[in-house]
Amino acid sequence: MAPKMERRLEDLQRRLMAARESLAVLQEQVQVWNDALDDARIRSLVSETPLQQQEYDELSRHVAVANAEMLRRSQEVRTLTSERDELLREWKPKEEDG
């Protein structure tokens, strides 16, 4: 593999690993926020106070933004995976003289 192609593949692999890790962390956070959102929804229904409703609304917006970011990161992982796979298809291993 040409040194330029090797560097590109290594760069893609590093970026892909970082994107996957970032996505996994965000997925865990979103799960926690979704649980908190469920709790806030119940509290707002039971208490029927404007403060509880405001808390629920704010958390709901926060979770919506986090879900949008999760979709963006998922797309980034798919794009990087596709780029890496295409580069690997183009790769012609160097014959080693033995």
N, C-alpha and C positions, 0 to 999 in steps of 0.2 A: 504494500500500500504506500502510495506516495506520502512523504512527510506532511504535506499540506492536508491530504485527506485524513491522515491519522489525527492530526491536530483538530480538524473539524469534527471528526467522530468523537474524540475525547471531550471536546467542548460540548457537543450535543448531549453526550451521556451525562456529564456533570450537571448541565442545565436540566435535563430530564429527571435526574435523581433529586435535585433541589425542588423542582416543581412538584414531584410526587410527594415529597416530605411536607412541603407547604400545604398541599391539598389535604393530606391526611390530618395535619394539625387543625386546619380549618374545619374539616368534617367533624372532628371531635368537639370543637368549640360550638359548632352549629347544633350538634346534638344536645349539648348542655343548655344552650340558649333556647332551643325548642322546648325542653323540659321546663325551663324557667317561664317561658311564654305560656305554657299550659297552666302553670301555677298562677301566673298573673291574671290569666283569663278567668279562672275560677274565682280568685279573690275579687276581681272586678264585678263578677256576676253576683256573688254573695253579698258584698258590702254595698254595692250600688252607689259608691261615692265617686265624685269627679276625680279625686286624686288617684284612686285605684284604676279608673278607666284611663287616665293620662299615663300612668305607669305601663299599663298594658299596651296602649297605642305607641309609646316610645319604644318599648321592647319589640313590638311587632315590626316597626320600621327598621330597627336594628337588624332583626333576623332576616327581613327581606333583602337588605343590603348585603348581608353575609351570604345569603343564598345566591344572589347575583354574582358575587365574587367567587363563590364555589364553582358556579357554572363557567366563569371566565377561566379559572385555574384548570378545570377539567378539560376545557378546549385547548389550553396551552399544553397540557400533558399529551393530548391526542396529536396535536400539531408536531410537537417535538418527537414523539414516537414515530410518526409518519416520516419525518425528515431523516431520523436515524435509520429507519428501515430502508428507505430509498438509498441512502448512502451505502448501507451494507450490501444492497443488491448490486451496486456499481463496483463494489470492491473486488479486485482481482488479487488474491493472495500471492505474495512474492514466493517464487520457487526458491527453496534453500538447497544449496549444493552440499551433498553430504559426504 
